[in-house]
Amino acid sequence: MFPSLRPGDAPVTTTSGGLRITKIAVDYAMNNNAYLLECVRSGERALIDAAAEPDVLLEAIGLGALATVVTTHAHWDHHRALAAVVRATDAAVVAGAADAAEITAQTSVIVDRAVTGGDVVMVGDVPLAVVSLVGHTPGSIALIHRPDGATPHAFTGDSLFPGGVGNTHGDPAAFASLLAGVRATLFDELPDEAVVHPGHGDDTTLGAERGSLDEWERRGW
């Protein structure tokens, strides 16, 4: 896991199974996370959530090419820098199919590839499995890096945090859908050591959260 990181802090980097992962915190009000991923062998790179502060993100990206920007969901705070980053890098845009039109409506950026659960996003040689987590938004997605012999990493957007699933705004059906999706695609598929990289704030592990699933279900949020 990364240490606690706040906007204004220097980005932090780790490597797992051929993927170099850099966490960048932006926007003091929202404390968003963006994740720059790089295939160690090929150098191909992707950015998860061009959330805000394009100058900060582009400084972290540097002079190397950026192949892809993945937007985890359509909420405004996760794509405020999308247009500027795409304009500067000519990266292709990936997003969940059910949120793609809304992302374009809010940003005027065309989604080049609309994905659903079971799809794969490649970062060079490294596959990231797409899982659909309907509830926070209709098209929320997470990306799973599951390398052989190394710790898995889940980039969950606003669908899973330390202490609970994402906000479903008091909608019982949306909450039930999100919790069921998180159980089935994350907790049932990945080991306790899997690291969760959320869209805001600190990382966690599935092991740290697994014992609270029934409590989350009882409380309804």
Contacts in CASP RR format, 6 or more apart in sequence:
PFRMAT RR
TARGET T0000
AUTHOR 0000-0000-0000
METHOD contacts of the structure
MODEL  1
MFPSLRPGDAPVTTTSGGLRITKIAVDYAMNNNAYLLECVRSGERALIDA
AAEPDVLLEAIGLGALATVVTTHAHWDHHRALAAVVRATDAAVVAGAADA
AEITAQTSVIVDRAVTGGDVVMVGDVPLAVVSLVGHTPGSIALIHRPDGA
TPHAFTGDSLFPGGVGNTHGDPAAFASLLAGVRATLFDELPDEAVVHPGH
GDDTTLGAERGSLDEWERRGW
1 195 0 8 1.000
1 203 0 8 1.000
1 204 0 8 1.000
1 205 0 8 1.000
2 12 0 8 1.000
2 14 0 8 1.000
2 23 0 8 1.000
2 197 0 8 1.000
2 202 0 8 1.000
2 203 0 8 1.000
3 12 0 8 1.000
4 201 0 8 1.000
4 202 0 8 1.000
5 11 0 8 1.000
5 12 0 8 1.000
5 23 0 8 1.000
5 25 0 8 1.000
5 33 0 8 1.000
5 201 0 8 1.000
5 202 0 8 1.000
6 25 0 8 1.000
6 28 0 8 1.000
6 31 0 8 1.000
7 25 0 8 1.000
7 26 0 8 1.000
7 27 0 8 1.000
7 28 0 8 1.000
7 31 0 8 1.000
7 53 0 8 1.000
8 25 0 8 1.000
8 28 0 8 1.000
8 56 0 8 1.000
9 25 0 8 1.000
11 22 0 8 1.000
11 23 0 8 1.000
11 24 0 8 1.000
11 25 0 8 1.000
11 36 0 8 1.000
11 60 0 8 1.000
12 22 0 8 1.000
12 23 0 8 1.000
13 20 0 8 1.000
13 21 0 8 1.000
13 22 0 8 1.000
13 23 0 8 1.000
14 20 0 8 1.000
14 21 0 8 1.000
15 21 0 8 1.000
15 40 0 8 1.000
16 145 0 8 1.000
16 147 0 8 1.000
16 150 0 8 1.000
16 151 0 8 1.000
16 153 0 8 1.000
17 40 0 8 1.000
17 126 0 8 1.000
17 145 0 8 1.000
17 147 0 8 1.000
17 148 0 8 1.000
17 149 0 8 1.000
17 150 0 8 1.000
18 39 0 8 1.000
18 40 0 8 1.000
18 41 0 8 1.000
18 125 0 8 1.000
18 126 0 8 1.000
18 147 0 8 1.000
18 150 0 8 1.000
19 37 0 8 1.000
19 38 0 8 1.000
19 39 0 8 1.000
19 40 0 8 1.000
19 123 0 8 1.000
19 126 0 8 1.000
19 145 0 8 1.000
19 147 0 8 1.000
19 153 0 8 1.000
20 37 0 8 1.000
20 38 0 8 1.000
20 39 0 8 1.000
20 40 0 8 1.000
21 35 0 8 1.000
21 36 0 8 1.000
21 37 0 8 1.000
21 145 0 8 1.000
21 153 0 8 1.000
21 197 0 8 1.000
22 35 0 8 1.000
22 36 0 8 1.000
22 37 0 8 1.000
22 38 0 8 1.000
22 60 0 8 1.000
23 33 0 8 1.000
23 34 0 8 1.000
23 35 0 8 1.000
23 197 0 8 1.000
24 33 0 8 1.000
24 34 0 8 1.000
24 35 0 8 1.000
24 36 0 8 1.000
24 56 0 8 1.000
24 57 0 8 1.000
24 60 0 8 1.000
25 31 0 8 1.000
25 32 0 8 1.000
25 33 0 8 1.000
25 34 0 8 1.000
25 201 0 8 1.000
26 32 0 8 1.000
26 33 0 8 1.000
26 34 0 8 1.000
26 51 0 8 1.000
26 52 0 8 1.000
26 53 0 8 1.000
26 56 0 8 1.000
26 57 0 8 1.000
26 81 0 8 1.000
27 51 0 8 1.000
27 52 0 8 1.000
27 53 0 8 1.000
27 77 0 8 1.000
30 51 0 8 1.000
30 52 0 8 1.000
30 77 0 8 1.000
30 200 0 8 1.000
31 200 0 8 1.000
31 201 0 8 1.000
32 49 0 8 1.000
32 51 0 8 1.000
32 52 0 8 1.000
32 77 0 8 1.000
32 78 0 8 1.000
32 199 0 8 1.000
32 200 0 8 1.000
33 49 0 8 1.000
33 51 0 8 1.000
33 197 0 8 1.000
33 198 0 8 1.000
33 199 0 8 1.000
33 200 0 8 1.000
33 201 0 8 1.000
34 47 0 8 1.000
34 48 0 8 1.000
34 49 0 8 1.000
34 50 0 8 1.000
34 51 0 8 1.000
34 57 0 8 1.000
34 60 0 8 1.000
35 47 0 8 1.000
35 48 0 8 1.000
35 49 0 8 1.000
35 155 0 8 1.000
35 197 0 8 1.000
36 45 0 8 1.000
36 46 0 8 1.000
36 47 0 8 1.000
36 48 0 8 1.000
36 60 0 8 1.000
36 61 0 8 1.000
37 45 0 8 1.000
37 46 0 8 1.000
37 47 0 8 1.000
37 48 0 8 1.000
37 123 0 8 1.000
37 126 0 8 1.000
37 128 0 8 1.000
37 145 0 8 1.000
38 44 0 8 1.000
38 45 0 8 1.000
38 123 0 8 1.000
39 45 0 8 1.000
39 123 0 8 1.000
39 124 0 8 1.000
39 125 0 8 1.000
39 126 0 8 1.000
41 124 0 8 1.000
41 125 0 8 1.000
42 124 0 8 1.000
42 125 0 8 1.000
43 124 0 8 1.000
44 65 0 8 1.000
44 67 0 8 1.000
44 123 0 8 1.000
44 124 0 8 1.000
45 61 0 8 1.000
45 64 0 8 1.000
45 65 0 8 1.000
45 66 0 8 1.000
45 67 0 8 1.000
45 68 0 8 1.000
45 123 0 8 1.000
46 66 0 8 1.000
46 67 0 8 1.000
46 68 0 8 1.000
46 69 0 8 1.000
46 70 0 8 1.000
46 91 0 8 1.000
46 121 0 8 1.000
46 123 0 8 1.000
46 128 0 8 1.000
47 57 0 8 1.000
47 61 0 8 1.000
47 66 0 8 1.000
47 68 0 8 1.000
47 69 0 8 1.000
47 70 0 8 1.000
47 85 0 8 1.000
47 91 0 8 1.000
48 69 0 8 1.000
48 70 0 8 1.000
48 72 0 8 1.000
48 143 0 8 1.000
48 155 0 8 1.000
48 157 0 8 1.000
49 70 0 8 1.000
49 71 0 8 1.000
49 72 0 8 1.000
49 78 0 8 1.000
49 79 0 8 1.000
49 157 0 8 1.000
49 199 0 8 1.000
50 57 0 8 1.000
50 69 0 8 1.000
50 71 0 8 1.000
50 79 0 8 1.000
50 80 0 8 1.000
50 81 0 8 1.000
50 82 0 8 1.000
50 84 0 8 1.000
50 85 0 8 1.000
50 86 0 8 1.000
51 77 0 8 1.000
51 78 0 8 1.000
51 79 0 8 1.000
51 80 0 8 1.000
51 81 0 8 1.000
51 199 0 8 1.000
52 77 0 8 1.000
52 80 0 8 1.000
52 81 0 8 1.000
53 81 0 8 1.000
54 81 0 8 1.000
54 84 0 8 1.000
54 85 0 8 1.000
54 88 0 8 1.000
57 81 0 8 1.000
57 85 0 8 1.000
58 84 0 8 1.000
58 85 0 8 1.000
58 88 0 8 1.000
58 89 0 8 1.000
61 85 0 8 1.000
61 89 0 8 1.000
65 89 0 8 1.000
66 85 0 8 1.000
66 89 0 8 1.000
66 91 0 8 1.000
67 91 0 8 1.000
67 92 0 8 1.000
67 123 0 8 1.000
67 124 0 8 1.000
68 91 0 8 1.000
68 92 0 8 1.000
68 93 0 8 1.000
68 94 0 8 1.000
68 121 0 8 1.000
68 123 0 8 1.000
69 82 0 8 1.000
69 85 0 8 1.000
69 86 0 8 1.000
69 89 0 8 1.000
69 91 0 8 1.000
69 92 0 8 1.000
69 93 0 8 1.000
69 94 0 8 1.000
70 94 0 8 1.000
70 95 0 8 1.000
70 121 0 8 1.000
70 141 0 8 1.000
70 143 0 8 1.000
71 78 0 8 1.000
71 79 0 8 1.000
71 82 0 8 1.000
71 93 0 8 1.000
71 94 0 8 1.000
71 95 0 8 1.000
71 96 0 8 1.000
71 99 0 8 1.000
71 103 0 8 1.000
71 111 0 8 1.000
72 78 0 8 1.000
72 95 0 8 1.000
72 140 0 8 1.000
72 141 0 8 1.000
72 142 0 8 1.000
72 143 0 8 1.000
72 155 0 8 1.000
72 156 0 8 1.000
72 157 0 8 1.000
72 158 0 8 1.000
72 159 0 8 1.000
72 199 0 8 1.000
73 95 0 8 1.000
73 96 0 8 1.000
73 99 0 8 1.000
73 136 0 8 1.000
73 137 0 8 1.000
73 139 0 8 1.000
73 140 0 8 1.000
73 141 0 8 1.000
73 157 0 8 1.000
73 158 0 8 1.000
73 159 0 8 1.000
74 95 0 8 1.000
74 99 0 8 1.000
74 102 0 8 1.000
74 103 0 8 1.000
74 106 0 8 1.000
74 137 0 8 1.000
74 139 0 8 1.000
75 136 0 8 1.000
75 137 0 8 1.000
75 158 0 8 1.000
76 106 0 8 1.000
78 157 0 8 1.000
78 158 0 8 1.000
78 199 0 8 1.000
79 103 0 8 1.000
79 106 0 8 1.000
79 107 0 8 1.000
79 109 0 8 1.000
82 93 0 8 1.000
82 103 0 8 1.000
82 107 0 8 1.000
82 109 0 8 1.000
83 107 0 8 1.000
83 108 0 8 1.000
83 109 0 8 1.000
85 91 0 8 1.000
86 93 0 8 1.000
86 109 0 8 1.000
92 112 0 8 1.000
92 113 0 8 1.000
93 103 0 8 1.000
93 109 0 8 1.000
93 110 0 8 1.000
93 111 0 8 1.000
93 112 0 8 1.000
93 113 0 8 1.000
94 111 0 8 1.000
94 112 0 8 1.000
94 113 0 8 1.000
94 114 0 8 1.000
94 115 0 8 1.000
94 121 0 8 1.000
95 103 0 8 1.000
95 111 0 8 1.000
95 113 0 8 1.000
95 114 0 8 1.000
95 115 0 8 1.000
95 139 0 8 1.000
95 141 0 8 1.000
96 111 0 8 1.000
96 114 0 8 1.000
96 115 0 8 1.000
96 116 0 8 1.000
96 130 0 8 1.000
96 132 0 8 1.000
96 139 0 8 1.000
96 140 0 8 1.000
96 141 0 8 1.000
97 114 0 8 1.000
97 115 0 8 1.000
97 116 0 8 1.000
97 139 0 8 1.000
98 134 0 8 1.000
98 137 0 8 1.000
98 138 0 8 1.000
98 139 0 8 1.000
99 137 0 8 1.000
99 138 0 8 1.000
99 139 0 8 1.000
99 140 0 8 1.000
100 111 0 8 1.000
100 114 0 8 1.000
102 137 0 8 1.000
103 109 0 8 1.000
103 111 0 8 1.000
104 110 0 8 1.000
104 111 0 8 1.000
115 121 0 8 1.000
115 130 0 8 1.000
115 141 0 8 1.000
116 130 0 8 1.000
116 132 0 8 1.000
116 141 0 8 1.000
117 130 0 8 1.000
117 131 0 8 1.000
117 132 0 8 1.000
117 141 0 8 1.000
118 129 0 8 1.000
118 130 0 8 1.000
118 131 0 8 1.000
119 130 0 8 1.000
120 127 0 8 1.000
120 128 0 8 1.000
120 129 0 8 1.000
120 130 0 8 1.000
121 127 0 8 1.000
121 128 0 8 1.000
121 130 0 8 1.000
121 143 0 8 1.000
122 128 0 8 1.000
126 145 0 8 1.000
126 147 0 8 1.000
128 143 0 8 1.000
128 144 0 8 1.000
128 145 0 8 1.000
128 155 0 8 1.000
129 143 0 8 1.000
129 144 0 8 1.000
129 146 0 8 1.000
130 141 0 8 1.000
130 142 0 8 1.000
130 143 0 8 1.000
130 144 0 8 1.000
131 141 0 8 1.000
131 142 0 8 1.000
131 143 0 8 1.000
131 144 0 8 1.000
131 181 0 8 1.000
131 185 0 8 1.000
131 186 0 8 1.000
132 139 0 8 1.000
132 140 0 8 1.000
132 141 0 8 1.000
132 181 0 8 1.000
132 185 0 8 1.000
133 140 0 8 1.000
133 141 0 8 1.000
133 142 0 8 1.000
133 156 0 8 1.000
133 159 0 8 1.000
133 160 0 8 1.000
133 178 0 8 1.000
133 181 0 8 1.000
133 182 0 8 1.000
133 185 0 8 1.000
134 140 0 8 1.000
134 174 0 8 1.000
134 177 0 8 1.000
134 178 0 8 1.000
134 181 0 8 1.000
135 159 0 8 1.000
135 168 0 8 1.000
135 171 0 8 1.000
135 174 0 8 1.000
135 175 0 8 1.000
135 177 0 8 1.000
135 178 0 8 1.000
136 158 0 8 1.000
136 159 0 8 1.000
136 165 0 8 1.000
136 166 0 8 1.000
136 167 0 8 1.000
136 168 0 8 1.000
136 174 0 8 1.000
136 178 0 8 1.000
140 157 0 8 1.000
140 158 0 8 1.000
140 159 0 8 1.000
140 178 0 8 1.000
142 154 0 8 1.000
142 155 0 8 1.000
142 156 0 8 1.000
142 157 0 8 1.000
142 159 0 8 1.000
142 160 0 8 1.000
142 185 0 8 1.000
142 186 0 8 1.000
143 154 0 8 1.000
143 155 0 8 1.000
144 152 0 8 1.000
144 153 0 8 1.000
144 154 0 8 1.000
144 155 0 8 1.000
144 185 0 8 1.000
144 186 0 8 1.000
144 189 0 8 1.000
144 190 0 8 1.000
145 152 0 8 1.000
145 153 0 8 1.000
145 154 0 8 1.000
145 155 0 8 1.000
146 152 0 8 1.000
146 190 0 8 1.000
151 193 0 8 1.000
151 194 0 8 1.000
151 195 0 8 1.000
152 190 0 8 1.000
152 191 0 8 1.000
152 193 0 8 1.000
152 194 0 8 1.000
152 195 0 8 1.000
153 194 0 8 1.000
153 195 0 8 1.000
153 197 0 8 1.000
154 160 0 8 1.000
154 186 0 8 1.000
154 190 0 8 1.000
154 194 0 8 1.000
154 195 0 8 1.000
154 196 0 8 1.000
154 197 0 8 1.000
154 206 0 8 1.000
155 197 0 8 1.000
156 186 0 8 1.000
156 196 0 8 1.000
156 197 0 8 1.000
156 198 0 8 1.000
156 199 0 8 1.000
157 198 0 8 1.000
157 199 0 8 1.000
158 166 0 8 1.000
158 167 0 8 1.000
158 198 0 8 1.000
158 199 0 8 1.000
158 200 0 8 1.000
159 165 0 8 1.000
159 166 0 8 1.000
159 178 0 8 1.000
159 182 0 8 1.000
160 166 0 8 1.000
160 182 0 8 1.000
160 186 0 8 1.000
160 196 0 8 1.000
160 198 0 8 1.000
160 209 0 8 1.000
161 196 0 8 1.000
161 198 0 8 1.000
161 199 0 8 1.000
161 200 0 8 1.000
161 201 0 8 1.000
161 204 0 8 1.000
162 196 0 8 1.000
162 198 0 8 1.000
162 202 0 8 1.000
162 203 0 8 1.000
162 204 0 8 1.000
162 208 0 8 1.000
162 209 0 8 1.000
163 204 0 8 1.000
163 209 0 8 1.000
163 212 0 8 1.000
163 216 0 8 1.000
164 209 0 8 1.000
164 212 0 8 1.000
164 216 0 8 1.000
164 221 0 8 1.000
165 175 0 8 1.000
165 178 0 8 1.000
165 179 0 8 1.000
165 182 0 8 1.000
165 216 0 8 1.000
165 221 0 8 1.000
166 178 0 8 1.000
167 221 0 8 1.000
168 174 0 8 1.000
168 175 0 8 1.000
168 178 0 8 1.000
168 221 0 8 1.000
170 221 0 8 1.000
172 220 0 8 1.000
175 220 0 8 1.000
175 221 0 8 1.000
179 213 0 8 1.000
179 216 0 8 1.000
179 217 0 8 1.000
183 213 0 8 1.000
186 194 0 8 1.000
186 196 0 8 1.000
186 206 0 8 1.000
187 206 0 8 1.000
187 209 0 8 1.000
187 210 0 8 1.000
187 213 0 8 1.000
190 206 0 8 1.000
191 206 0 8 1.000
192 205 0 8 1.000
192 206 0 8 1.000
192 207 0 8 1.000
192 210 0 8 1.000
193 205 0 8 1.000
193 206 0 8 1.000
193 207 0 8 1.000
194 205 0 8 1.000
194 206 0 8 1.000
194 207 0 8 1.000
195 203 0 8 1.000
195 204 0 8 1.000
195 205 0 8 1.000
196 203 0 8 1.000
196 204 0 8 1.000
196 205 0 8 1.000
196 206 0 8 1.000
196 209 0 8 1.000
197 203 0 8 1.000
198 204 0 8 1.000
END
